Amino acid sequence: MRTIGRPALAALHPQTRRHLENGKRLRAAAIQEFALHGLHGAKVSNIVAAAQLTQPSFYRTWPSKEAAYEELVTATIETWQASTRLVLDGPDDWTLEERLTRGLDQLFRLITRDRNLTRLILDAQKNDSDWLRPFLQAYEDMFEQAQLKGWVTSRLPAEALAQAVFALLDRFFQIRLYLGNATVEDTTRELIQLILPMLQEAHDE
């Protein structure tokens, strides 16, 4: 969901501005309700009460509780996937370490910005073993391009690099960040120390 800055928001028609602000409040309240109670336990009445709005406001935003849940989950996963595809992005003169550091920092900040939302997504996908497949594919595509550019070793297939790096990221996210045991900065730094030698293994031979 695109965020509108305050100057742009203030320039909008009052009714449009009010609608956007109400939508933001409903979204925050819905995330909290779904994270705490799941889809089936969540109540629209609780969402609108937390947002200090009425049920008609909810149904002007979403046709049903299920639609709200699906939109939140789908939009968030798409945003995470887009951020994943940019992990190695950056200016031409950046080193691999600079690209990874910036990319992982931004990705981790995104997925930990709202812990209720993160919990909601993980709970929503816990019975779907395939939901991470697009993320793995994004890493494989990314490393294929990095190999072509000479950034990482070509002695290992891009698919193997993707599996290894993704496994480390997932583990460190679950144990360090999701449980609140480390900061984004510390987690990123530890991961870079592990990942860089693997990506550059025998790269200069």
N, C-alpha and C positions, 0 to 999 in steps of 0.2 A: 504493500500500500504506500503510495507516494505521500511524502510529508510536505505540507505547505508552510513556508516560513511566516513569521509574524507580520512583516511588512506587507507581503502579498495577501495574507489573510485579512488584514485590516482594510485592504482596498476593495474587498469583495462586497457585494450587496449584503446588507445585514441578515436577510433571511438565508442566503447561501452560507454566510459565515456561521450562523447559528446551527444550520444543518451539519456542517463539517465538524463543529465543536461537539455537537451532540453525538455524532458518529464516533469521534475519538473517545469520548467518555464511555459510550456503549461498548466499544471494542475493548478498552481496558477492563471494564467490569466483566465482560464475557470471558476474557482470558482468565481472569482470576476465578470465576465461577467454574469454568470447564476444568481448570487445573486442579481445583480442590475436589470436584465432584464427578468429573468425567461427563461424557455426553448424556448418559441416561440419568445420572443423578442431578444434573444441573437444572435450574428452574429459571424461566424467563422473568418471573416476579423478583427473584433475587438479583438478577442482572440489572433490571431497570431501577430497583431500589438502590443498588450500589452506585448507579450512574445518576441518581436523583432525577430520573425521567419517568415517562409513562410507557405502558405497554404499546400504545399506538406508535410511539417513537421507535421502539424496537422493530415493529413489523413494517415500518417505513424503510428501515435499513436492511432487514433480512425477512424473507417470507416465513421462516421457521427457525426453531432452535437448531435443527439439523443443518440448515443452510448456513447459519452463522458459524457453526463448528467447522463445517467443510471449508468455508472460505478462509477462516483463520489458519487452518492447517495447511491448505494448499498454497495460499499466498506466502506463508512463512517458509515452507520448504522450497518454493521457487526462489525466494530471496536468498536463502542459504546456498542453493545450488549456483546461483549467479555469482555469489561471492567466492565460492570454491573455484570457479573457472578463472578467477582473477588473481589467484595466489601467486603466480609467477609474473604478473603484469608489472610494468614499470618502465622508466626511461631506458634508452639504449645503453647508457653508460653504467647502469646499475650492475653490481655483481650478483651472483646467484644468492649469496648470503643476504644481501640487502633485499632482494626480491622476496625470498622466503620469509624473512623477518617481518617485513611490512605486510605481506599477504596473510600470514598466519595470525599476526596481531589483529588485523582488521576482521578476519573470519571469527576469531575467538571472541572479540568484543561484540560482534553482531549476535552470536548465538548465546551469549551470556548477558546481554543487555536487559532482558526481561526474563527472570528465572521462572516466573509462572508460565510464560509462553514456551520456554524450553521444556518445562515439565509436561505441558500440554502436548507438545509435538511428540516427545518420547513415549508418553503414555498412549497416544493415538496410534503410533506405529509399532507398538511392542509385539503385536501378533502378525506383523507383515515383515517377513525376513528379506523381502526384495526391495524395501524402500530405500536402502542405501546404495543399490546398484547404480543409479544415475550419478551419485557422488564418486564412486569408484571409476566409472567411465570418464568422468570429468578429469580425474587425476591421470588416467591412462592417456587421454588425448593431450593433456598438458605436458606429460613427460615425453610423448612422441615428438611434439614440437620442440621441446627443450633439447632432445637428442639431435634433431636436425640442425639446431642452431649451435650445437657443440657445448651446451651448458652443463650437461650431465653425461655420465658414462653410458656408452652404448653396448657395454659388455653384458648388460642385463636387459631383458625385454622391458618395454615401457609398462606392460601389464604387471610384471613382477615388482617393479619400483612402485607402482600405484598401490598394490596390495600391501607392501611393507610400510610405506609412508602412511597410508590410511589407517592401518592397524595401530601404529604409534599415535597418530592424532586422536583416534577414537579412545584409546586407552588413557591417554593423558587428559583428554577432556573429561572422561567419566570419573577418574580418580582425583584429578587436581581441581579442575574448574567447576564441574557440576556439584561436587561435594563441598566446594568452597575452601579447599585445602591449600590453594596457591593463587597467586595473582596471574593475570594474563601475561604480564611482562616476564615473570619467572618461568611460567610454563612454556612460553615461546622460546626463551633463551635455552632451556633444557632440551627442547625438541630440536632446535637448530644444531646443537652440539652433537646430537645423535644422527640427525638426518643428513647433514652435509657430507660427512665422510662416506656414507653409503652412496649418495648420489655422485660423488666425485671419485669413488673407488677406482683406482687404476685409470682415471680419466686422462692423466697426463703421460701415461706410459706410451 
